[in-house]
Amino acid sequence: MENGDHKTPSELFTEKHKKLREDGEEWMKETATSCMVVTTLIATVAFAAAFTTPGGNNDTGVPIFLKDGWFTVFFISDAGAMFSSTTSIMMFLSILTARYAEDDFLFSLPAKLMVGLIHSLLQLFAWSFLTDLLFGLQGRKERDIAETCCCSCLASNHFICSAKL
């Protein structure tokens, strides 16, 4: 099926929406770049936290809180933040290296962006929980831990509300 200019519907759509595709490509690259910078910073801190144990080590090099159950939760939370941030980095990197064809905007690019943002949110929650545990493991008062939890919840809510999608 062709129109009077001998163009198929697909060719006509491509021609009429060229500027929209270019704007979408630019927006997608900017969003992926911004999110990848934040995700990389969190991954760096999560990596460092795995080797810097809360409370330090005793004279033999064994972590002081090794027998504490929260110490295990601390490392599980740190691993969750690390794996989520790695997944986010890979998704944002795949967005930056995409070919940006019309078909990619239909499913591939939005799916990659959503997976990257969801894992960024998961790493933020894991990191908030990790920070709360870090303060809790260092013998803080319950009131201080509650204040830290409130601050981390506010930070998480700010991240969610300020996302420009």
OpenMM code with the backbone's topology and positions (N, CA, C; nanometers):
from openmm import Vec3, app, unit

residues = "MET GLU ASN GLY ASP HIS LYS THR PRO SER GLU LEU PHE THR GLU LYS HIS LYS LYS LEU ARG GLU ASP GLY GLU GLU TRP MET LYS GLU THR ALA THR SER CYS MET VAL VAL THR THR LEU ILE ALA THR VAL ALA PHE ALA ALA ALA PHE THR THR PRO GLY GLY ASN ASN ASP THR GLY VAL PRO ILE PHE LEU LYS ASP GLY TRP PHE THR VAL PHE PHE ILE SER ASP ALA GLY ALA MET PHE SER SER THR THR SER ILE MET MET PHE LEU SER ILE LEU THR ALA ARG TYR ALA GLU ASP ASP PHE LEU PHE SER LEU PRO ALA LYS LEU MET VAL GLY LEU ILE HIS SER LEU LEU GLN LEU PHE ALA TRP SER PHE LEU THR ASP LEU LEU PHE GLY LEU GLN GLY ARG LYS GLU ARG ASP ILE ALA GLU THR CYS CYS CYS SER CYS LEU ALA SER ASN HIS PHE ILE CYS SER ALA LYS LEU".split()
positions = [
    Vec3(0.0841, -0.1160, 0.0000),
    Vec3(0.0000, 0.0000, 0.0000),
    Vec3(0.0899, 0.1239, 0.0000),
    Vec3(0.0657, 0.2151, -0.0902),
    Vec3(0.1454, 0.3370, -0.1026),
    Vec3(0.0520, 0.4557, -0.1166),
    Vec3(0.1041, 0.5733, -0.0820),
    Vec3(0.0258, 0.6947, -0.0999),
    Vec3(0.0580, 0.7575, -0.2355),
    Vec3(0.0174, 0.8813, -0.2544),
    Vec3(0.0397, 0.9490, -0.3823),
    Vec3(0.1871, 0.9752, -0.4119),
    Vec3(0.2702, 0.9803, -0.3090),
    Vec3(0.4140, 1.0033, -0.3273),
    Vec3(0.4921, 0.8730, -0.3368),
    Vec3(0.4215, 0.7627, -0.3508),
    Vec3(0.4803, 0.6289, -0.3600),
    Vec3(0.5604, 0.5933, -0.2336),
    Vec3(0.5046, 0.6279, -0.1171),
    Vec3(0.5673, 0.5940, 0.0110),
    Vec3(0.4758, 0.5011, 0.0884),
    Vec3(0.5365, 0.4029, 0.1504),
    Vec3(0.4605, 0.3113, 0.2345),
    Vec3(0.4303, 0.3801, 0.3673),
    Vec3(0.3348, 0.3290, 0.4455),
    Vec3(0.3060, 0.3892, 0.5767),
    Vec3(0.4288, 0.3931, 0.6681),
    Vec3(0.5098, 0.2903, 0.6612),
    Vec3(0.6303, 0.2863, 0.7438),
    Vec3(0.7292, 0.3959, 0.7041),
    Vec3(0.7490, 0.4149, 0.5753),
    Vec3(0.8401, 0.5191, 0.5278),
    Vec3(0.7886, 0.6584, 0.5632),
    Vec3(0.6570, 0.6770, 0.5498),
    Vec3(0.5961, 0.8053, 0.5832),
    Vec3(0.6093, 0.8341, 0.7330),
    Vec3(0.5855, 0.7319, 0.8145),
    Vec3(0.6003, 0.7474, 0.9600),
    Vec3(0.7437, 0.7845, 0.9964),
    Vec3(0.8404, 0.7161, 0.9365),
    Vec3(0.9814, 0.7435, 0.9640),
    Vec3(1.0175, 0.8862, 0.9255),
    Vec3(0.9679, 0.9296, 0.8135),
    Vec3(0.9987, 1.0643, 0.7660),
    Vec3(0.9366, 1.1709, 0.8561),
    Vec3(0.8111, 1.1526, 0.8949),
    Vec3(0.7395, 1.2524, 0.9740),
    Vec3(0.7859, 1.2578, 1.1199),
    Vec3(0.8411, 1.1486, 1.1688),
    Vec3(0.8792, 1.1420, 1.3101),
    Vec3(1.0306, 1.1363, 1.3311),
    Vec3(1.1068, 1.1811, 1.2354),
    Vec3(1.2533, 1.1789, 1.2454),
    Vec3(1.3020, 1.2638, 1.3633),
    Vec3(1.2465, 1.3837, 1.3788),
    Vec3(1.2863, 1.4737, 1.4883),
    Vec3(1.2504, 1.4125, 1.6238),
    Vec3(1.1347, 1.3492, 1.6327),
    Vec3(1.0934, 1.2848, 1.7577),
    Vec3(1.1895, 1.1728, 1.7954),
    Vec3(1.2337, 1.0935, 1.6987),
    Vec3(1.3288, 0.9862, 1.7259),
    Vec3(1.4619, 1.0423, 1.7730),
    Vec3(1.5072, 1.1512, 1.7097),
    Vec3(1.6338, 1.2139, 1.7498),
    Vec3(1.6252, 1.2707, 1.8913),
    Vec3(1.5117, 1.3347, 1.9242),
    Vec3(1.4923, 1.3870, 2.0596),
    Vec3(1.4868, 1.2740, 2.1617),
    Vec3(1.4200, 1.1660, 2.1257),
    Vec3(1.4121, 1.0498, 2.2143),
    Vec3(1.5485, 0.9881, 2.2381),
    Vec3(1.6299, 0.9816, 2.1357),
    Vec3(1.7653, 0.9275, 2.1486),
    Vec3(1.8492, 1.0144, 2.2420),
    Vec3(1.8394, 1.1452, 2.2230),
    Vec3(1.9167, 1.2376, 2.3069),
    Vec3(1.8733, 1.2265, 2.4537),
    Vec3(1.7416, 1.2234, 2.4782),
    Vec3(1.6899, 1.2121, 2.6143),
    Vec3(1.7337, 1.0806, 2.6780),
    Vec3(1.7250, 0.9731, 2.6023),
    Vec3(1.7611, 0.8419, 2.6551),
    Vec3(1.9092, 0.8373, 2.6922),
    Vec3(1.9940, 0.8940, 2.6096),
    Vec3(2.1380, 0.8958, 2.6391),
    Vec3(2.1693, 0.9815, 2.7609),
    Vec3(2.1055, 1.0977, 2.7724),
    Vec3(2.1287, 1.1845, 2.8878),
    Vec3(2.0829, 1.1179, 3.0171),
    Vec3(1.9656, 1.0558, 3.0130),
    Vec3(1.9122, 0.9889, 3.1314),
    Vec3(2.0016, 0.8725, 3.1720),
    Vec3(2.0422, 0.7914, 3.0763),
    Vec3(2.1278, 0.6765, 3.1062),
    Vec3(2.2627, 0.7201, 3.1607),
    Vec3(2.3180, 0.8280, 3.1069),
    Vec3(2.4471, 0.8775, 3.1539),
    Vec3(2.4374, 0.9275, 3.2974),
    Vec3(2.3344, 1.0063, 3.3272),
    Vec3(2.3166, 1.0583, 3.4629),
    Vec3(2.2972, 0.9463, 3.5635),
    Vec3(2.2122, 0.8529, 3.5295),
    Vec3(2.1848, 0.7422, 3.6211),
    Vec3(2.3077, 0.6530, 3.6390),
    Vec3(2.3850, 0.6367, 3.5343),
    Vec3(2.5030, 0.5506, 3.5441),
    Vec3(2.6097, 0.6132, 3.6335),
    Vec3(2.6217, 0.7444, 3.6330),
    Vec3(2.7187, 0.8100, 3.7214),
    Vec3(2.6826, 0.7846, 3.8676),
    Vec3(2.5560, 0.8044, 3.9024),
    Vec3(2.5110, 0.7826, 4.0403),
    Vec3(2.5274, 0.6356, 4.0792),
    Vec3(2.4887, 0.5475, 3.9901),
    Vec3(2.4982, 0.4038, 4.0175),
    Vec3(2.6434, 0.3614, 4.0360),
    Vec3(2.7320, 0.4153, 3.9575),
    Vec3(2.8733, 0.3811, 3.9693),
    Vec3(2.9311, 0.4280, 4.1021),
    Vec3(2.8918, 0.5464, 4.1458),
    Vec3(2.9381, 0.5951, 4.2756),
    Vec3(2.8899, 0.5052, 4.3900),
    Vec3(2.7646, 0.4643, 4.3841),
    Vec3(2.7115, 0.3764, 4.4887),
    Vec3(2.7800, 0.2408, 4.4828),
    Vec3(2.8066, 0.1899, 4.3634),
    Vec3(2.8768, 0.0619, 4.3508),
    Vec3(3.0170, 0.0710, 4.4098),
    Vec3(3.0822, 0.1835, 4.3909),
    Vec3(3.2163, 0.2024, 4.4456),
    Vec3(3.2144, 0.1988, 4.5980),
    Vec3(3.1174, 0.2668, 4.6568),
    Vec3(3.1069, 0.2690, 4.8024),
    Vec3(3.0673, 0.1313, 4.8557),
    Vec3(2.9766, 0.0627, 4.7862),
    Vec3(2.9367, -0.0716, 4.8293),
    Vec3(3.0550, -0.1679, 4.8221),
    Vec3(3.1373, -0.1529, 4.7213),
    Vec3(3.2563, -0.2371, 4.7089),
    Vec3(3.3522, -0.2102, 4.8244),
    Vec3(3.3710, -0.0826, 4.8560),
    Vec3(3.4616, -0.0466, 4.9660),
    Vec3(3.4069, -0.0944, 5.0999),
    Vec3(3.2750, -0.0894, 5.1167),
    Vec3(3.2142, -0.1323, 5.2432),
    Vec3(3.2327, -0.2822, 5.2675),
    Vec3(3.2463, -0.3583, 5.1612),
    Vec3(3.2662, -0.5027, 5.1771),
    Vec3(3.4008, -0.5343, 5.2416),
    Vec3(3.4974, -0.4448, 5.2233),
    Vec3(3.6309, -0.4693, 5.2777),
    Vec3(3.6607, -0.3897, 5.4040),
    Vec3(3.5737, -0.2953, 5.4371),
    Vec3(3.5895, -0.2170, 5.5589),
    Vec3(3.4785, -0.2586, 5.6537),
    Vec3(3.5061, -0.3501, 5.7417),
    Vec3(3.4026, -0.4044, 5.8288),
    Vec3(3.3656, -0.3056, 5.9378),
    Vec3(3.2358, -0.2961, 5.9712),
    Vec3(3.1947, -0.2058, 6.0786),
    Vec3(3.2506, -0.2543, 6.2124),
    Vec3(3.2982, -0.1616, 6.2918),
    Vec3(3.3528, -0.1962, 6.4225),
    Vec3(3.4991, -0.2331, 6.4181),
    Vec3(3.5516, -0.2599, 6.3016),
    Vec3(3.6927, -0.2950, 6.2882),
    Vec3(3.7206, -0.4413, 6.3188),
    Vec3(3.8475, -0.4720, 6.3332),
    Vec3(3.8923, -0.6093, 6.3583),
    Vec3(3.9630, -0.6161, 6.4938),
    Vec3(3.9682, -0.7379, 6.5501),
    Vec3(4.0440, -0.7544, 6.6739),
    Vec3(4.1919, -0.7757, 6.6402),
    Vec3(4.2708, -0.8133, 6.7385),
    Vec3(4.4155, -0.8273, 6.7188),
    Vec3(4.4521, -0.9366, 6.6183),
    Vec3(4.3666, -1.0377, 6.6044),
    Vec3(4.3969, -1.1472, 6.5117),
    Vec3(4.3435, -1.1215, 6.3702),
    Vec3(4.2750, -1.0077, 6.3497),
    Vec3(4.2245, -0.9742, 6.2168),
    Vec3(4.0822, -1.0211, 6.1917),
    Vec3(4.0175, -1.0775, 6.2924),
    Vec3(3.8791, -1.1238, 6.2800),
    Vec3(3.7861, -1.0065, 6.3126),
    Vec3(3.6810, -0.9839, 6.2324),
    Vec3(3.5884, -0.8740, 6.2615),
    Vec3(3.5265, -0.8878, 6.4007),
    Vec3(3.5144, -0.7755, 6.4693),
    Vec3(3.4632, -0.7746, 6.6061),
    Vec3(3.3188, -0.8235, 6.6115),
    Vec3(3.2361, -0.7844, 6.5140),
    Vec3(3.0943, -0.8201, 6.5144),
    Vec3(3.0647, -0.9493, 6.4386),
    Vec3(3.1622, -1.0343, 6.4201),
    Vec3(3.1436, -1.1554, 6.3397),
    Vec3(3.0331, -1.2448, 6.3950),
    Vec3(3.0201, -1.2544, 6.5266),
    Vec3(2.9189, -1.3410, 6.5882),
    Vec3(2.7808, -1.2765, 6.5930),
    Vec3(2.7731, -1.1481, 6.5660),
    Vec3(2.6460, -1.0760, 6.5688),
    Vec3(2.5654, -1.1097, 6.4435),
    Vec3(2.4370, -1.1395, 6.4592),
    Vec3(2.3508, -1.1734, 6.3456),
    Vec3(2.3336, -1.0577, 6.2488),
    Vec3(2.3362, -0.9354, 6.3008),
    Vec3(2.3216, -0.8189, 6.2151),
    Vec3(2.4411, -0.7991, 6.1238),
    Vec3(2.5539, -0.8544, 6.1646),
    Vec3(2.6733, -0.8456, 6.0808),
    Vec3(2.6509, -0.9206, 5.9496),
    Vec3(2.5854, -1.0352, 5.9568),
    Vec3(2.5521, -1.1125, 5.8366),
    Vec3(2.4534, -1.0354, 5.7500),
    Vec3(2.3546, -0.9735, 5.8149),
    Vec3(2.2568, -0.8940, 5.7409),
    Vec3(2.3259, -0.7761, 5.6731),
    Vec3(2.4256, -0.7189, 5.7407),
    Vec3(2.5031, -0.6090, 5.6832),
    Vec3(2.5680, -0.6524, 5.5515),
    Vec3(2.6319, -0.7677, 5.5523),
    Vec3(2.7004, -0.8117, 5.4309),
    Vec3(2.6036, -0.8577, 5.3222),
    Vec3(2.4907, -0.9132, 5.3618),
    Vec3(2.3896, -0.9490, 5.2614),
    Vec3(2.3344, -0.8219, 5.1960),
    Vec3(2.3097, -0.7197, 5.2773),
    Vec3(2.2618, -0.5927, 5.2239),
    Vec3(2.3668, -0.5280, 5.1338),
    Vec3(2.4930, -0.5370, 5.1740),
    Vec3(2.6007, -0.4822, 5.0917),
    Vec3(2.6112, -0.5567, 4.9590),
    Vec3(2.5994, -0.6878, 4.9643),
    Vec3(2.6033, -0.7667, 4.8405),
    Vec3(2.4845, -0.7329, 4.7511),
    Vec3(2.3663, -0.7139, 4.8114),
    Vec3(2.2490, -0.6750, 4.7336),
    Vec3(2.2677, -0.5412, 4.6654),
    Vec3(2.3264, -0.4451, 4.7374),
    Vec3(2.3534, -0.3138, 4.6775),
    Vec3(2.4549, -0.3269, 4.5645),
    Vec3(2.5554, -0.4101, 4.5847),
    Vec3(2.6595, -0.4274, 4.4827),
    Vec3(2.6041, -0.4941, 4.3560),
    Vec3(2.5264, -0.6005, 4.3744),
    Vec3(2.4714, -0.6703, 4.2586),
    Vec3(2.3667, -0.5850, 4.1864),
    Vec3(2.2847, -0.5116, 4.2613),
    Vec3(2.1861, -0.4237, 4.1971),
    Vec3(2.2545, -0.3123, 4.1201),
    Vec3(2.3594, -0.2567, 4.1778),
    Vec3(2.4287, -0.1489, 4.1071),
    Vec3(2.5008, -0.2012, 3.9832),
    Vec3(2.5546, -0.3218, 3.9908),
    Vec3(2.6189, -0.3804, 3.8729),
    Vec3(2.5171, -0.4041, 3.7619),
    Vec3(2.4002, -0.4528, 3.7983),
    Vec3(2.2944, -0.4733, 3.6998),
    Vec3(2.2523, -0.3406, 3.6379),
    Vec3(2.2377, -0.2375, 3.7221),
    Vec3(2.2011, -0.1049, 3.6712),
    Vec3(2.3061, -0.0513, 3.5746),
    Vec3(2.4320, -0.0651, 3.6129),
    Vec3(2.5396, -0.0164, 3.5258),
    Vec3(2.5337, -0.0862, 3.3905),
    Vec3(2.5128, -0.2160, 3.3910),
    Vec3(2.5070, -0.2908, 3.2647),
    Vec3(2.3865, -0.2483, 3.1800),
    Vec3(2.2720, -0.2241, 3.2430),
    Vec3(2.1538, -0.1808, 3.1683),
    Vec3(2.1751, -0.0425, 3.1085),
    Vec3(2.2290, 0.0501, 3.1874),
    Vec3(2.2521, 0.1848, 3.1351),
    Vec3(2.3595, 0.1841, 3.0268),
    Vec3(2.4585, 0.0983, 3.0418),
    Vec3(2.5611, 0.0860, 2.9387),
    Vec3(2.5016, 0.0295, 2.8098),
    Vec3(2.4100, -0.0657, 2.8227),
    Vec3(2.3468, -0.1207, 2.7024),
    Vec3(2.2572, -0.0168, 2.6345),
    Vec3(2.2015, 0.0755, 2.7115),
    Vec3(2.1240, 0.1837, 2.6514),
    Vec3(2.2167, 0.2764, 2.5728),
    Vec3(2.3317, 0.3063, 2.6315),
    Vec3(2.4251, 0.3975, 2.5643),
    Vec3(2.4838, 0.3382, 2.4361),
    Vec3(2.4922, 0.2065, 2.4289),
    Vec3(2.5495, 0.1423, 2.3098),
    Vec3(2.4436, 0.0913, 2.2128),
    Vec3(2.3168, 0.1229, 2.2375),
    Vec3(2.2089, 0.0764, 2.1497),
    Vec3(2.2158, 0.1466, 2.0148),
    Vec3(2.1502, 0.0887, 1.9168),
    Vec3(2.1532, 0.1462, 1.7816),
    Vec3(2.0432, 0.2494, 1.7609),
    Vec3(1.9457, 0.2572, 1.8493),
    Vec3(1.8381, 0.3569, 1.8459),
    Vec3(1.7552, 0.3524, 1.7188),
    Vec3(1.7222, 0.2337, 1.6746),
    Vec3(1.6306, 0.2181, 1.5619),
    Vec3(1.4880, 0.2411, 1.6119),
    Vec3(1.3959, 0.2614, 1.5196),
    Vec3(1.2566, 0.2859, 1.5585),
    Vec3(1.2005, 0.1717, 1.6417),
    Vec3(1.2316, 0.0487, 1.6040),
    Vec3(1.1797, -0.0671, 1.6760),
    Vec3(1.2341, -0.0744, 1.8185),
    Vec3(1.3552, -0.0222, 1.8421),
    Vec3(1.4129, -0.0241, 1.9759),
    Vec3(1.3330, 0.0619, 2.0726),
    Vec3(1.2726, 0.1694, 2.0238),
    Vec3(1.1953, 0.2576, 2.1106),
    Vec3(1.0633, 0.1956, 2.1533),
    Vec3(1.0206, 0.0919, 2.0844),
    Vec3(0.8937, 0.0279, 2.1168),
    Vec3(0.9029, -0.0567, 2.2425),
    Vec3(1.0057, -0.1404, 2.2544),
    Vec3(1.0154, -0.2284, 2.3708),
    Vec3(1.1542, -0.2302, 2.4332),
    Vec3(1.2572, -0.2458, 2.3552),
    Vec3(1.3915, -0.2707, 2.4062),
    Vec3(1.4439, -0.1590, 2.4968),
    Vec3(1.4441, -0.0365, 2.4471),
    Vec3(1.4987, 0.0741, 2.5256),
    Vec3(1.4164, 0.1050, 2.6509),
    Vec3(1.2818, 0.1110, 2.6423),
    Vec3(1.2058, 0.1338, 2.7660),
    Vec3(1.2240, 0.0214, 2.8687),
    Vec3(1.2336, -0.1024, 2.8220),
    Vec3(1.2534, -0.2139, 2.9148),
    Vec3(1.3892, -0.2048, 2.9836),
    Vec3(1.4923, -0.1723, 2.9086),
    Vec3(1.6257, -0.1572, 2.9677),
    Vec3(1.6288, -0.0419, 3.0675),
    Vec3(1.5618, 0.0683, 3.0327),
    Vec3(1.5582, 0.1823, 3.1238),
    Vec3(1.4846, 0.1466, 3.2524),
    Vec3(1.3743, 0.0765, 3.2412),
    Vec3(1.2984, 0.0383, 3.3609),
    Vec3(1.3767, -0.0589, 3.4484),
    Vec3(1.4427, -0.1558, 3.3886),
    Vec3(1.5245, -0.2491, 3.4666),
    Vec3(1.6367, -0.1738, 3.5366),
    Vec3(1.7012, -0.0822, 3.4659),
    Vec3(1.8087, -0.0037, 3.5254),
    Vec3(1.7597, 0.0822, 3.6404),
    Vec3(1.6447, 0.1483, 3.6228),
    Vec3(1.5910, 0.2337, 3.7286),
    Vec3(1.5414, 0.1523, 3.8481),
    Vec3(1.4805, 0.0387, 3.8217),
    Vec3(1.4344, -0.0463, 3.9322),
    Vec3(1.5525, -0.0958, 4.0137),
    Vec3(1.6582, -0.1375, 3.9473),
    Vec3(1.7765, -0.1833, 4.0208),
    Vec3(1.8476, -0.0673, 4.0907),
    Vec3(1.8400, 0.0522, 4.0345),
    Vec3(1.8939, 0.1691, 4.1036),
    Vec3(1.8161, 0.1950, 4.2318),
    Vec3(1.6861, 0.1801, 4.2248),
    Vec3(1.6026, 0.1968, 4.3435),
    Vec3(1.6324, 0.0878, 4.4463),
    Vec3(1.6487, -0.0353, 4.4004),
    Vec3(1.6828, -0.1446, 4.4923),
    Vec3(1.8171, -0.1210, 4.5605),
    Vec3(1.9139, -0.0716, 4.4849),
    Vec3(2.0441, -0.0461, 4.5459),
    Vec3(2.0348, 0.0680, 4.6453),
    Vec3(1.9498, 0.1667, 4.6173),
    Vec3(1.9320, 0.2775, 4.7103),
    Vec3(1.8702, 0.2281, 4.8403),
    Vec3(1.7684, 0.1430, 4.8296),
    Vec3(1.7081, 0.0871, 4.9506),
    Vec3(1.8070, -0.0014, 5.0253),
    Vec3(1.8819, -0.0830, 4.9533),
    Vec3(1.9813, -0.1691, 5.0185),
    Vec3(2.0882, -0.0845, 5.0856),
    Vec3(2.1292, 0.0229, 5.0195),
    Vec3(2.2318, 0.1089, 5.0765),
    Vec3(2.1794, 0.1838, 5.1980),
    Vec3(2.0514, 0.2264, 5.1953),
    Vec3(1.9914, 0.2920, 5.3120),
    Vec3(1.9889, 0.1960, 5.4305),
    Vec3(1.9480, 0.0745, 5.4049),
    Vec3(1.9435, -0.0263, 5.5090),
    Vec3(2.0838, -0.0563, 5.5602),
    Vec3(2.1781, -0.0598, 5.4701),
    Vec3(2.3176, -0.0850, 5.5050),
    Vec3(2.3713, 0.0250, 5.5965),
    Vec3(2.3385, 0.1479, 5.5648),
    Vec3(2.3821, 0.2603, 5.6481),
    Vec3(2.3204, 0.2519, 5.7871),
    Vec3(2.1925, 0.2172, 5.7923),
    Vec3(2.1265, 0.2019, 5.9219),
    Vec3(2.1939, 0.0928, 6.0045),
    Vec3(2.2257, -0.0170, 5.9403),
    Vec3(2.2931, -0.1260, 6.0118),
    Vec3(2.4324, -0.0857, 6.0574),
    Vec3(2.5002, -0.0093, 5.9745),
    Vec3(2.6347, 0.0347, 6.0103),
    Vec3(2.6320, 0.1152, 6.1398),
    Vec3(2.5351, 0.2063, 6.1498),
    Vec3(2.5234, 0.2834, 6.2731),
    Vec3(2.4777, 0.1954, 6.3885),
    Vec3(2.3877, 0.1028, 6.3599),
    Vec3(2.3386, 0.0136, 6.4645),
    Vec3(2.4465, -0.0787, 6.5180),
    Vec3(2.5343, -0.1251, 6.4320),
    Vec3(2.6394, -0.2159, 6.4751),
    Vec3(2.7481, -0.1463, 6.5559),
    Vec3(2.7564, -0.0172, 6.5446),
    Vec3(2.8611, 0.0538, 6.6166),
    Vec3(2.8137, 0.1036, 6.7524),
    Vec3(2.7090, 0.0414, 6.8058),
    Vec3(2.6660, 0.0696, 6.9424),
    Vec3(2.5909, 0.2000, 6.9601),
    Vec3(2.5227, 0.2463, 6.8592),
    Vec3(2.4451, 0.3695, 6.8712),
    Vec3(2.3184, 0.3420, 6.9516),
    Vec3(2.2570, 0.4487, 6.9983),
    Vec3(2.1314, 0.4369, 7.0701),
    Vec3(2.0193, 0.4109, 6.9710),
    Vec3(1.9095, 0.3541, 7.0217),
    Vec3(1.7962, 0.3232, 6.9344),
    Vec3(1.7398, 0.4507, 6.8714),
    Vec3(1.7430, 0.5602, 6.9436),
    Vec3(1.6922, 0.6864, 6.8902),
    Vec3(1.7752, 0.7305, 6.7696),
    Vec3(1.9053, 0.7144, 6.7779),
    Vec3(1.9923, 0.7510, 6.6651),
    Vec3(1.9635, 0.6639, 6.5437),
    Vec3(1.9394, 0.5356, 6.5672),
    Vec3(1.9088, 0.4441, 6.4571),
    Vec3(1.7759, 0.4830, 6.3923),
    Vec3(1.6765, 0.5193, 6.4739),
    Vec3(1.5469, 0.5607, 6.4203),
    Vec3(1.5614, 0.6885, 6.3373),
    Vec3(1.6432, 0.7828, 6.3838),
    Vec3(1.6658, 0.9051, 6.3071),
    Vec3(1.7339, 0.8744, 6.1742),
    Vec3(1.8291, 0.7832, 6.1769),
    Vec3(1.8975, 0.7448, 6.0538),
    Vec3(1.8007, 0.6780, 5.9567),
    Vec3(1.7146, 0.5920, 6.0089),
    Vec3(1.6137, 0.5262, 5.9239),
    Vec3(1.5211, 0.6297, 5.8602),
    Vec3(1.4786, 0.7276, 5.9381),
    Vec3(1.3911, 0.8323, 5.8842),
    Vec3(1.4622, 0.9119, 5.7752),
    Vec3(1.5875, 0.9457, 5.7993),
    Vec3(1.6636, 1.0218, 5.6984),
    Vec3(1.6820, 0.9406, 5.5705),
    Vec3(1.7102, 0.8121, 5.5854),
    Vec3(1.7286, 0.7305, 5.4652),
    Vec3(1.5970, 0.7122, 5.3903),
    Vec3(1.4853, 0.7031, 5.4639),
    Vec3(1.3549, 0.6948, 5.3968),
    Vec3(1.3246, 0.8243, 5.3226),
    Vec3(1.3576, 0.9385, 5.3841),
    Vec3(1.3369, 1.0660, 5.3163),
    Vec3(1.4217, 1.0758, 5.1901),
    Vec3(1.5458, 1.0293, 5.1993),
    Vec3(1.6333, 1.0318, 5.0816),
    Vec3(1.5777, 0.9418, 4.9714),
    Vec3(1.5290, 0.8251, 5.0081),
    Vec3(1.4721, 0.7339, 4.9091),
    Vec3(1.3478, 0.7941, 4.8450),
    Vec3(1.2617, 0.8549, 4.9271),
    Vec3(1.1416, 0.9178, 4.8728),
    Vec3(1.1768, 1.0349, 4.7816),
    Vec3(1.2775, 1.1101, 4.8172),
    Vec3(1.3221, 1.2204, 4.7314),
    Vec3(1.3693, 1.1691, 4.5967),
    Vec3(1.4424, 1.0579, 4.5988),
    Vec3(1.4905, 0.9976, 4.4739),
    Vec3(1.3735, 0.9561, 4.3865),
    Vec3(1.2736, 0.8936, 4.4462),
    Vec3(1.1579, 0.8469, 4.3702),
    Vec3(1.0775, 0.9646, 4.3134),
    Vec3(1.0546, 1.0649, 4.3971),
    Vec3(0.9712, 1.1782, 4.3543),
    Vec3(1.0416, 1.2697, 4.2551),
    Vec3(1.1721, 1.2765, 4.2607),
    Vec3(1.2429, 1.3693, 4.1728),
    Vec3(1.2827, 1.3078, 4.0389),
    Vec3(1.2548, 1.1791, 4.0194),
    Vec3(1.2882, 1.1151, 3.8929),
    Vec3(1.2035, 1.1764, 3.7820),
    Vec3(1.2675, 1.2278, 3.6808),
    Vec3(1.1972, 1.2913, 3.5683),
    Vec3(1.1844, 1.1921, 3.4559),
    Vec3(1.0734, 1.1216, 3.4558),
    Vec3(1.0508, 1.0219, 3.3505),
    Vec3(0.9326, 1.0617, 3.2657),
] * unit.nanometer
topology = app.Topology()
chain = topology.addChain("A")
for resn in residues:
    res = topology.addResidue(resn, chain)
    for name in ("N", "CA", "C"):
        topology.addAtom(name, app.Element.getBySymbol(name[0]), res)
